[in-house]
Amino acid sequence: MGIDLYKFENLSSWLDEKGFPDIKQEKQDLIVRDVTKEAVEKGHIEFLEDGIYWVENRRRIKGFVYISHAYVYFKGRGPKFPKFHITRCETIDEFLNDNRFDLRYKFSNKESVDIIDRTYKREYSGMKLTLCMNCQKIAGYGNIDTSNFIRRFA
Ligand SMILES: [Zn+2]
């Protein structure tokens, strides 16, 4: 007898409605990984129909990508924090096709992440980023943050 994943989804939302704690929270390690050229070539990152995954030790972890070293302040403007991505949207496609690994993308499945401002060399820890506009259109999730995304969809 096979396991019906659709029924699992229903069970999960029924449990949510009844206020049971989400068991998804405990099942994955929380990771932050550099999206380097080597990591991509070795197949550590996968862009699948339903999202972006990090693969290591034969496990597939769902999460998002973002730029960790960003111009939070730029030419007197800011603060403006980087967006996070959950699909191979235009921005991510460009980054990969143009080999822009100098942009220092990271992968994570944490609800909040640390961002370094390249202008003032200051670190902002525990930031909840908001979803990229391109990814919003593709995924249809609206303007959610990393915390909403991880708790609801990862
Ligand atoms: Zn995006």
Backbone and ligand atoms as CSV (ligand in chain L), in Angstrom:
chain,resi,resn,atom,element,x,y,z
A,1,MET,N,N,0.837,-1.209,0.000
A,1,MET,CA,C,0.000,0.000,0.000
A,1,MET,C,C,0.872,1.258,0.000
A,2,GLY,N,N,0.599,2.155,-0.899
A,2,GLY,CA,C,1.402,3.388,-0.964
A,2,GLY,C,C,0.890,4.444,-0.003
A,3,ILE,N,N,1.747,5.382,0.272
A,3,ILE,CA,C,1.344,6.481,1.154
A,3,ILE,C,C,0.759,7.601,0.306
A,4,ASP,N,N,-0.413,8.038,0.692
A,4,ASP,CA,C,-1.073,9.097,-0.063
A,4,ASP,C,C,-0.658,10.463,0.499
A,5,LEU,N,N,0.223,11.132,-0.258
A,5,LEU,CA,C,0.755,12.415,0.216
A,5,LEU,C,C,-0.323,13.492,0.314
A,6,TYR,N,N,-1.280,13.394,-0.572
A,6,TYR,CA,C,-2.351,14.390,-0.560
A,6,TYR,C,C,-3.116,14.335,0.763
A,7,LYS,N,N,-3.339,13.119,1.233
A,7,LYS,CA,C,-4.043,12.955,2.513
A,7,LYS,C,C,-3.207,13.499,3.671
A,8,PHE,N,N,-1.873,13.372,3.539
A,8,PHE,CA,C,-0.999,13.921,4.562
A,8,PHE,C,C,-1.155,15.434,4.632
A,9,GLU,N,N,-1.227,16.068,3.453
A,9,GLU,CA,C,-1.420,17.520,3.405
A,9,GLU,C,C,-2.688,17.907,4.152
A,10,ASN,N,N,-3.750,17.165,3.896
A,10,ASN,CA,C,-5.032,17.456,4.554
A,10,ASN,C,C,-4.929,17.291,6.063
A,11,LEU,N,N,-4.231,16.245,6.460
A,11,LEU,CA,C,-4.061,15.998,7.887
A,11,LEU,C,C,-3.306,17.156,8.523
A,12,SER,N,N,-2.256,17.598,7.824
A,12,SER,CA,C,-1.439,18.690,8.333
A,12,SER,C,C,-2.263,19.962,8.526
A,13,SER,N,N,-3.126,20.292,7.548
A,13,SER,CA,C,-3.910,21.519,7.708
A,13,SER,C,C,-5.003,21.356,8.761
A,14,TRP,N,N,-5.510,20.115,8.914
A,14,TRP,CA,C,-6.495,19.860,9.970
A,14,TRP,C,C,-5.843,20.076,11.337
A,15,LEU,N,N,-4.600,19.571,11.483
A,15,LEU,CA,C,-3.868,19.743,12.745
A,15,LEU,C,C,-3.583,21.219,13.013
A,16,ASP,N,N,-3.248,21.955,11.944
A,16,ASP,CA,C,-3.017,23.400,12.083
A,16,ASP,C,C,-4.260,24.085,12.621
A,17,GLU,N,N,-5.400,23.752,12.041
A,17,GLU,CA,C,-6.659,24.377,12.450
A,17,GLU,C,C,-6.986,24.078,13.913
A,18,LYS,N,N,-6.633,22.868,14.327
A,18,LYS,CA,C,-6.927,22.476,15.703
A,18,LYS,C,C,-5.884,23.004,16.688
A,19,GLY,N,N,-4.851,23.683,16.140
A,19,GLY,CA,C,-3.855,24.285,17.015
A,19,GLY,C,C,-2.772,23.339,17.504
A,20,PHE,N,N,-2.625,22.204,16.801
A,20,PHE,CA,C,-1.536,21.306,17.174
A,20,PHE,C,C,-0.216,21.891,16.677
A,21,PRO,N,N,0.856,21.700,17.436
A,21,PRO,CA,C,2.153,22.233,16.982
A,21,PRO,C,C,2.574,21.581,15.673
A,22,ASP,N,N,3.266,22.343,14.861
A,22,ASP,CA,C,3.689,21.860,13.559
A,22,ASP,C,C,4.917,20.967,13.708
A,23,ILE,N,N,4.772,19.706,13.354
A,23,ILE,CA,C,5.899,18.766,13.507
A,23,ILE,C,C,7.017,19.023,12.510
A,24,LYS,N,N,6.733,19.792,11.460
A,24,LYS,CA,C,7.769,20.099,10.482
A,24,LYS,C,C,8.966,20.789,11.140
A,25,GLN,N,N,8.698,21.556,12.174
A,25,GLN,CA,C,9.736,22.326,12.855
A,25,GLN,C,C,10.915,21.467,13.302
A,26,GLU,N,N,10.626,20.245,13.745
A,26,GLU,CA,C,11.671,19.445,14.364
A,26,GLU,C,C,12.424,18.540,13.391
A,27,LYS,N,N,11.886,18.345,12.220
A,27,LYS,CA,C,12.456,17.286,11.395
A,27,LYS,C,C,13.729,17.673,10.642
A,28,GLN,N,N,13.977,18.962,10.419
A,28,GLN,CA,C,15.138,19.368,9.634
A,28,GLN,C,C,16.178,20.101,10.471
A,29,ASP,N,N,17.447,19.914,10.112
A,29,ASP,CA,C,18.495,20.761,10.685
A,29,ASP,C,C,18.359,22.139,10.053
A,30,LEU,N,N,18.702,23.156,10.808
A,30,LEU,CA,C,18.690,24.504,10.254
A,30,LEU,C,C,20.079,24.793,9.703
A,31,ILE,N,N,20.110,25.143,8.435
A,31,ILE,CA,C,21.413,25.314,7.789
A,31,ILE,C,C,21.543,26.657,7.078
A,32,VAL,N,N,22.783,27.094,6.900
A,32,VAL,CA,C,23.122,28.222,6.032
A,32,VAL,C,C,24.309,27.736,5.210
A,33,ARG,N,N,24.192,27.791,3.885
A,33,ARG,CA,C,25.267,27.301,3.021
A,33,ARG,C,C,25.578,28.326,1.934
A,34,ASP,N,N,26.861,28.404,1.569
A,34,ASP,CA,C,27.255,29.310,0.488
A,34,ASP,C,C,26.895,28.693,-0.862
A,35,VAL,N,N,26.249,29.478,-1.701
A,35,VAL,CA,C,25.939,29.008,-3.048
A,35,VAL,C,C,27.135,29.364,-3.941
A,36,THR,N,N,28.157,28.525,-3.849
A,36,THR,CA,C,29.361,28.754,-4.653
A,36,THR,C,C,29.231,28.018,-5.986
A,37,LYS,N,N,30.155,28.343,-6.892
A,37,LYS,CA,C,30.182,27.670,-8.189
A,37,LYS,C,C,30.365,26.164,-7.977
A,38,GLU,N,N,31.237,25.838,-7.038
A,38,GLU,CA,C,31.520,24.437,-6.728
A,38,GLU,C,C,30.265,23.720,-6.207
A,39,ALA,N,N,29.530,24.395,-5.329
A,39,ALA,CA,C,28.315,23.806,-4.756
A,39,ALA,C,C,27.289,23.516,-5.851
A,40,VAL,N,N,27.169,24.446,-6.802
A,40,VAL,CA,C,26.222,24.261,-7.905
A,40,VAL,C,C,26.678,23.106,-8.797
A,41,GLU,N,N,27.972,23.090,-9.113
A,41,GLU,CA,C,28.506,22.035,-9.987
A,41,GLU,C,C,28.401,20.653,-9.360
A,42,LYS,N,N,28.555,20.609,-8.044
A,42,LYS,CA,C,28.456,19.326,-7.354
A,42,LYS,C,C,27.018,18.900,-7.083
A,43,GLY,N,N,26.083,19.741,-7.496
A,43,GLY,CA,C,24.679,19.381,-7.366
A,43,GLY,C,C,24.092,19.563,-5.979
A,44,HIS,N,N,24.710,20.432,-5.183
A,44,HIS,CA,C,24.168,20.664,-3.845
A,44,HIS,C,C,22.870,21.466,-3.870
A,45,ILE,N,N,22.682,22.195,-4.959
A,45,ILE,CA,C,21.452,23.007,-5.015
A,45,ILE,C,C,20.580,22.537,-6.168
A,46,GLU,N,N,19.290,22.381,-5.883
A,46,GLU,CA,C,18.354,21.901,-6.903
A,46,GLU,C,C,17.174,22.850,-7.001
A,47,PHE,N,N,16.841,23.186,-8.240
A,47,PHE,CA,C,15.672,24.027,-8.483
A,47,PHE,C,C,14.572,23.130,-9.012
A,48,LEU,N,N,13.634,22.806,-8.176
A,48,LEU,CA,C,12.558,21.910,-8.580
A,48,LEU,C,C,11.266,22.705,-8.771
A,49,GLU,N,N,10.291,22.011,-9.290
A,49,GLU,CA,C,8.987,22.614,-9.572
A,49,GLU,C,C,8.404,23.323,-8.346
A,50,ASP,N,N,8.596,22.717,-7.172
A,50,ASP,CA,C,7.959,23.283,-5.978
A,50,ASP,C,C,8.935,24.013,-5.061
A,51,GLY,N,N,10.114,24.344,-5.571
A,51,GLY,CA,C,11.001,25.148,-4.748
A,51,GLY,C,C,12.473,24.834,-4.892
A,52,ILE,N,N,13.266,25.478,-4.040
A,52,ILE,CA,C,14.720,25.337,-4.082
A,52,ILE,C,C,15.160,24.435,-2.931
A,53,TYR,N,N,16.031,23.492,-3.247
A,53,TYR,CA,C,16.476,22.520,-2.247
A,53,TYR,C,C,17.997,22.487,-2.156
A,54,TRP,N,N,18.477,22.223,-0.962
A,54,TRP,CA,C,19.892,21.955,-0.743
A,54,TRP,C,C,20.021,20.455,-0.505
A,55,VAL,N,N,20.970,19.841,-1.210
A,55,VAL,CA,C,21.142,18.397,-1.094
A,55,VAL,C,C,22.495,18.082,-0.463
A,56,GLU,N,N,22.487,17.419,0.647
A,56,GLU,CA,C,23.742,16.930,1.232
A,56,GLU,C,C,23.454,15.702,2.085
A,57,ASN,N,N,24.431,14.823,2.175
A,57,ASN,CA,C,24.277,13.562,2.913
A,57,ASN,C,C,22.992,12.826,2.532
A,58,ARG,N,N,22.709,12.830,1.245
A,58,ARG,CA,C,21.526,12.171,0.693
A,58,ARG,C,C,20.208,12.684,1.255
A,59,ARG,N,N,20.251,13.907,1.800
A,59,ARG,CA,C,19.006,14.514,2.251
A,59,ARG,C,C,18.736,15.742,1.399
A,60,ARG,N,N,17.467,16.064,1.218
A,60,ARG,CA,C,17.065,17.217,0.421
A,60,ARG,C,C,16.310,18.166,1.348
A,61,ILE,N,N,16.878,19.366,1.512
A,61,ILE,CA,C,16.308,20.336,2.444
A,61,ILE,C,C,15.720,21.518,1.668
A,62,LYS,N,N,14.462,21.810,1.924
A,62,LYS,CA,C,13.815,22.913,1.204
A,62,LYS,C,C,14.106,24.237,1.898
A,63,GLY,N,N,14.353,25.270,1.101
A,63,GLY,CA,C,14.643,26.571,1.702
A,63,GLY,C,C,14.578,27.699,0.689
A,64,PHE,N,N,15.470,28.673,0.848
A,64,PHE,CA,C,15.454,29.861,-0.022
A,64,PHE,C,C,16.882,30.348,-0.224
A,65,VAL,N,N,17.082,31.212,-1.194
A,65,VAL,CA,C,18.395,31.824,-1.397
A,65,VAL,C,C,18.284,33.339,-1.272
A,66,TYR,N,N,19.406,33.949,-0.877
A,66,TYR,CA,C,19.448,35.400,-0.643
A,66,TYR,C,C,20.899,35.852,-0.672
A,67,ILE,N,N,21.103,37.148,-0.826
A,67,ILE,CA,C,22.449,37.724,-0.808
A,67,ILE,C,C,22.775,38.137,0.618
A,68,SER,N,N,23.829,37.524,1.174
A,68,SER,CA,C,24.139,37.794,2.581
A,68,SER,C,C,24.942,39.083,2.772
A,69,HIS,N,N,25.778,39.409,1.784
A,69,HIS,CA,C,26.562,40.646,1.838
A,69,HIS,C,C,25.923,41.619,0.856
A,70,ALA,N,N,25.195,42.564,1.378
A,70,ALA,CA,C,24.386,43.420,0.512
A,70,ALA,C,C,24.648,44.901,0.791
A,71,TYR,N,N,24.262,45.741,-0.147
A,71,TYR,CA,C,24.331,47.179,0.103
A,71,TYR,C,C,23.038,47.606,0.791
A,72,VAL,N,N,23.022,47.408,2.107
A,72,VAL,CA,C,21.834,47.793,2.886
A,72,VAL,C,C,21.668,49.314,2.810
A,73,TYR,N,N,22.795,50.004,2.918
A,73,TYR,CA,C,22.819,51.449,2.687
A,73,TYR,C,C,23.577,51.679,1.400
A,74,PHE,N,N,23.018,52.510,0.526
A,74,PHE,CA,C,23.677,52.756,-0.744
A,74,PHE,C,C,23.446,54.195,-1.170
A,75,LYS,N,N,24.560,54.921,-1.397
A,75,LYS,CA,C,24.479,56.330,-1.803
A,75,LYS,C,C,23.511,57.125,-0.936
A,76,GLY,N,N,23.676,56.986,0.360
A,76,GLY,CA,C,22.850,57.757,1.292
A,76,GLY,C,C,21.439,57.235,1.486
A,77,ARG,N,N,21.115,56.158,0.786
A,77,ARG,CA,C,19.772,55.591,0.945
A,77,ARG,C,C,19.791,54.287,1.738
A,78,GLY,N,N,18.717,54.023,2.405
A,78,GLY,CA,C,18.609,52.780,3.161
A,78,GLY,C,C,17.945,53.026,4.493
A,79,PRO,N,N,17.779,52.039,5.313
A,79,PRO,CA,C,18.199,50.668,5.015
A,79,PRO,C,C,17.231,49.947,4.076
A,80,LYS,N,N,17.807,49.157,3.191
A,80,LYS,CA,C,17.019,48.336,2.272
A,80,LYS,C,C,17.654,46.947,2.270
A,81,PHE,N,N,16.894,45.973,2.755
A,81,PHE,CA,C,17.454,44.629,2.897
A,81,PHE,C,C,17.196,43.793,1.644
A,82,PRO,N,N,18.086,42.832,1.390
A,82,PRO,CA,C,17.898,41.991,0.199
A,82,PRO,C,C,16.616,41.166,0.288
A,83,LYS,N,N,16.122,40.751,-0.866
A,83,LYS,CA,C,14.941,39.888,-0.928
A,83,LYS,C,C,15.395,38.434,-0.867
A,84,PHE,N,N,14.456,37.547,-0.577
A,84,PHE,CA,C,14.803,36.128,-0.677
A,84,PHE,C,C,14.060,35.507,-1.845
A,85,HIS,N,N,14.596,34.403,-2.348
A,85,HIS,CA,C,14.058,33.754,-3.555
A,85,HIS,C,C,13.719,32.298,-3.280
A,86,ILE,N,N,12.617,31.863,-3.853
A,86,ILE,CA,C,12.189,30.471,-3.657
A,86,ILE,C,C,11.947,29.751,-4.982
A,87,THR,N,N,12.269,30.440,-6.089
A,87,THR,CA,C,12.165,29.809,-7.410
A,87,THR,C,C,13.383,30.246,-8.234
A,88,ARG,N,N,13.577,29.592,-9.376
A,88,ARG,CA,C,14.624,30.061,-10.285
A,88,ARG,C,C,14.011,31.176,-11.119
A,89,CYS,N,N,13.788,32.305,-10.475
A,89,CYS,CA,C,13.157,33.465,-11.112
A,89,CYS,C,C,14.182,34.150,-12.017
A,90,GLU,N,N,13.775,35.212,-12.666
A,90,GLU,CA,C,14.650,35.980,-13.559
A,90,GLU,C,C,15.979,36.336,-12.890
A,91,THR,N,N,15.885,36.824,-11.652
A,91,THR,CA,C,17.077,37.271,-10.917
A,91,THR,C,C,18.044,36.115,-10.681
A,92,ILE,N,N,17.511,34.981,-10.244
A,92,ILE,CA,C,18.346,33.827,-9.937
A,92,ILE,C,C,18.887,33.203,-11.222
A,93,ASP,N,N,18.072,33.209,-12.257
A,93,ASP,CA,C,18.496,32.685,-13.552
A,93,ASP,C,C,19.682,33.492,-14.082
A,94,GLU,N,N,19.595,34.807,-13.969
A,94,GLU,CA,C,20.677,35.693,-14.403
A,94,GLU,C,C,21.950,35.433,-13.607
A,95,PHE,N,N,21.765,35.336,-12.298
A,95,PHE,CA,C,22.908,35.071,-11.405
A,95,PHE,C,C,23.631,33.788,-11.826
A,96,LEU,N,N,22.884,32.743,-12.112
A,96,LEU,CA,C,23.490,31.462,-12.476
A,96,LEU,C,C,24.076,31.490,-13.887
A,97,ASN,N,N,23.309,32.050,-14.821
A,97,ASN,CA,C,23.784,32.077,-16.208
A,97,ASN,C,C,25.025,32.945,-16.372
A,98,ASP,N,N,25.082,34.046,-15.609
A,98,ASP,CA,C,26.224,34.957,-15.731
A,98,ASP,C,C,27.353,34.622,-14.760
A,99,ASN,N,N,27.208,33.516,-14.025
A,99,ASN,CA,C,28.248,33.114,-13.067
A,99,ASN,C,C,28.586,34.206,-12.065
A,100,ARG,N,N,27.577,34.871,-11.562
A,100,ARG,CA,C,27.827,35.969,-10.616
A,100,ARG,C,C,27.967,35.443,-9.178
A,101,PHE,N,N,28.924,34.561,-8.985
A,101,PHE,CA,C,29.105,33.984,-7.649
A,101,PHE,C,C,29.727,34.985,-6.675
A,102,ASP,N,N,30.253,36.079,-7.259
A,102,ASP,CA,C,30.775,37.170,-6.422
A,102,ASP,C,C,29.655,37.869,-5.634
A,103,LEU,N,N,28.424,37.656,-6.042
A,103,LEU,CA,C,27.290,38.263,-5.320
A,103,LEU,C,C,27.065,37.599,-3.959
A,104,ARG,N,N,27.693,36.451,-3.796
A,104,ARG,CA,C,27.626,35.736,-2.507
A,104,ARG,C,C,26.212,35.375,-2.076
A,105,TYR,N,N,25.573,34.604,-2.900
A,105,TYR,CA,C,24.267,34.078,-2.492
A,105,TYR,C,C,24.468,32.991,-1.457
A,106,LYS,N,N,23.508,32.897,-0.547
A,106,LYS,CA,C,23.501,31.809,0.417
A,106,LYS,C,C,22.162,31.092,0.330
A,107,PHE,N,N,22.196,29.849,0.770
A,107,PHE,CA,C,20.965,29.072,0.908
A,107,PHE,C,C,20.692,28.916,2.394
A,108,SER,N,N,19.431,28.992,2.794
A,108,SER,CA,C,19.090,28.700,4.187
A,108,SER,C,C,17.660,28.166,4.303
A,109,ASN,N,N,17.413,27.515,5.406
A,109,ASN,CA,C,16.036,27.110,5.744
A,109,ASN,C,C,15.678,27.654,7.133
A,110,LYS,N,N,16.372,28.758,7.510
A,110,LYS,CA,C,16.080,29.366,8.804
A,110,LYS,C,C,15.008,30.452,8.648
A,111,GLU,N,N,14.290,30.692,9.723
A,111,GLU,CA,C,13.232,31.708,9.658
A,111,GLU,C,C,13.797,33.121,9.536
A,112,SER,N,N,15.003,33.323,10.062
A,112,SER,CA,C,15.647,34.626,9.915
A,112,SER,C,C,17.141,34.421,9.701
A,113,VAL,N,N,17.773,35.375,9.047
A,113,VAL,CA,C,19.178,35.216,8.648
A,113,VAL,C,C,19.976,36.477,8.977
A,114,ASP,N,N,21.308,36.343,8.906
A,114,ASP,CA,C,22.179,37.486,9.175
A,114,ASP,C,C,22.597,38.149,7.862
A,115,ILE,N,N,22.544,39.456,7.856
A,115,ILE,CA,C,22.888,40.227,6.658
A,115,ILE,C,C,24.016,41.196,7.003
A,116,ILE,N,N,25.002,41.268,6.124
A,116,ILE,CA,C,26.097,42.227,6.332
A,116,ILE,C,C,25.966,43.365,5.322
A,117,ASP,N,N,25.984,44.582,5.843
A,117,ASP,CA,C,25.930,45.761,4.986
A,117,ASP,C,C,27.333,46.043,4.457
A,118,ARG,N,N,27.469,46.013,3.149
A,118,ARG,CA,C,28.793,46.213,2.542
A,118,ARG,C,C,29.246,47.657,2.666
A,119,THR,N,N,28.326,48.577,2.799
A,119,THR,CA,C,28.703,49.989,2.898
A,119,THR,C,C,29.328,50.296,4.256
A,120,TYR,N,N,28.615,49.990,5.318
A,120,TYR,CA,C,29.119,50.331,6.655
A,120,TYR,C,C,29.719,49.138,7.395
A,121,LYS,N,N,29.843,47.996,6.718
A,121,LYS,CA,C,30.431,46.787,7.317
A,121,LYS,C,C,29.747,46.409,8.634
A,122,ARG,N,N,28.458,46.593,8.671
A,122,ARG,CA,C,27.720,46.290,9.890
A,122,ARG,C,C,26.885,45.031,9.679
A,123,GLU,N,N,26.763,44.220,10.746
A,123,GLU,CA,C,25.966,43.005,10.611
A,123,GLU,C,C,24.594,43.190,11.259
A,124,TYR,N,N,23.583,42.748,10.551
A,124,TYR,CA,C,22.219,42.746,11.077
A,124,TYR,C,C,21.840,41.286,11.300
A,125,SER,N,N,21.665,40.906,12.537
A,125,SER,CA,C,21.363,39.489,12.760
A,125,SER,C,C,19.869,39.264,12.964
A,126,GLY,N,N,19.440,38.056,12.622
A,126,GLY,CA,C,18.043,37.676,12.792
A,126,GLY,C,C,17.056,38.442,11.930
A,127,MET,N,N,17.437,38.710,10.679
A,127,MET,CA,C,16.551,39.464,9.789
A,127,MET,C,C,15.551,38.542,9.082
A,128,LYS,N,N,14.306,38.976,9.067
A,128,LYS,CA,C,13.288,38.287,8.271
A,128,LYS,C,C,13.170,39.043,6.955
A,129,LEU,N,N,13.608,38.399,5.876
A,129,LEU,CA,C,13.601,39.065,4.574
A,129,LEU,C,C,12.243,38.913,3.909
A,130,THR,N,N,11.961,39.792,2.944
A,130,THR,CA,C,10.690,39.665,2.216
A,130,THR,C,C,10.930,39.060,0.823
A,131,LEU,N,N,9.890,38.457,0.304
A,131,LEU,CA,C,9.989,37.665,-0.930
A,131,LEU,C,C,10.150,38.539,-2.173
A,132,CYS,N,N,11.059,38.111,-3.030
A,132,CYS,CA,C,11.321,38.766,-4.314
A,132,CYS,C,C,10.024,38.873,-5.131
A,133,MET,N,N,9.880,39.983,-5.855
A,133,MET,CA,C,8.655,40.219,-6.643
A,133,MET,C,C,8.450,39.158,-7.725
A,134,ASN,N,N,9.543,38.764,-8.379
A,134,ASN,CA,C,9.442,37.731,-9.419
A,134,ASN,C,C,8.966,36.411,-8.820
A,135,CYS,N,N,9.537,36.063,-7.683
A,135,CYS,CA,C,9.150,34.815,-7.019
A,135,CYS,C,C,7.704,34.885,-6.521
A,136,GLN,N,N,7.289,36.057,-6.081
A,136,GLN,CA,C,5.890,36.234,-5.645
A,136,GLN,C,C,4.937,35.868,-6.769
A,137,LYS,N,N,5.259,36.343,-7.975
A,137,LYS,CA,C,4.390,36.083,-9.132
A,137,LYS,C,C,4.377,34.602,-9.480
A,138,ILE,N,N,5.558,33.988,-9.443
A,138,ILE,CA,C,5.655,32.579,-9.836
A,138,ILE,C,C,4.981,31.663,-8.804
A,139,ALA,N,N,5.275,31.901,-7.522
A,139,ALA,CA,C,4.790,30.998,-6.478
A,139,ALA,C,C,3.362,31.322,-6.033
A,140,GLY,N,N,2.957,32.573,-6.232
A,140,GLY,CA,C,1.605,32.968,-5.849
A,140,GLY,C,C,1.397,33.058,-4.342
A,141,TYR,N,N,2.476,33.298,-3.603
A,141,TYR,CA,C,2.373,33.379,-2.150
A,141,TYR,C,C,2.125,34.790,-1.636
A,142,GLY,N,N,2.240,35.790,-2.472
A,142,GLY,CA,C,2.109,37.164,-1.998
A,142,GLY,C,C,3.356,37.613,-1.264
A,143,ASN,N,N,3.228,38.726,-0.555
A,143,ASN,CA,C,4.389,39.342,0.084
A,143,ASN,C,C,4.674,38.728,1.462
A,144,ILE,N,N,5.228,37.528,1.469
A,144,ILE,CA,C,5.511,36.853,2.739
A,144,ILE,C,C,6.974,37.079,3.130
A,145,ASP,N,N,7.311,36.822,4.394
A,145,ASP,CA,C,8.718,36.905,4.786
A,145,ASP,C,C,9.289,35.494,4.995
A,146,THR,N,N,10.589,35.441,5.282
A,146,THR,CA,C,11.271,34.146,5.416
A,146,THR,C,C,10.635,33.280,6.505
A,147,SER,N,N,10.210,33.928,7.576
A,147,SER,CA,C,9.601,33.191,8.678
A,147,SER,C,C,8.267,32.550,8.255
A,148,ASN,N,N,7.413,33.341,7.609
A,148,ASN,CA,C,6.134,32.811,7.081
A,148,ASN,C,C,6.408,31.647,6.137
A,149,PHE,N,N,7.379,31.854,5.248
A,149,PHE,CA,C,7.668,30.848,4.237
A,149,PHE,C,C,8.113,29.526,4.877
A,150,ILE,N,N,9.076,29.595,5.773
A,150,ILE,CA,C,9.600,28.377,6.392
A,150,ILE,C,C,8.511,27.662,7.205
A,151,ARG,N,N,7.727,28.433,7.952
A,151,ARG,CA,C,6.717,27.784,8.787
A,151,ARG,C,C,5.570,27.193,7.987
A,152,ARG,N,N,5.213,27.854,6.901
A,152,ARG,CA,C,4.040,27.411,6.136
A,152,ARG,C,C,4.348,26.489,4.960
A,153,PHE,N,N,5.457,26.744,4.290
A,153,PHE,CA,C,5.652,26.082,2.998
A,153,PHE,C,C,6.903,25.216,2.864
A,154,ALA,N,N,7.837,25.322,3.807
A,154,ALA,CA,C,9.091,24.563,3.623
A,154,ALA,C,C,8.978,23.179,4.265
L,1,ZN,ZN,ZN,13.187,35.631,-7.015
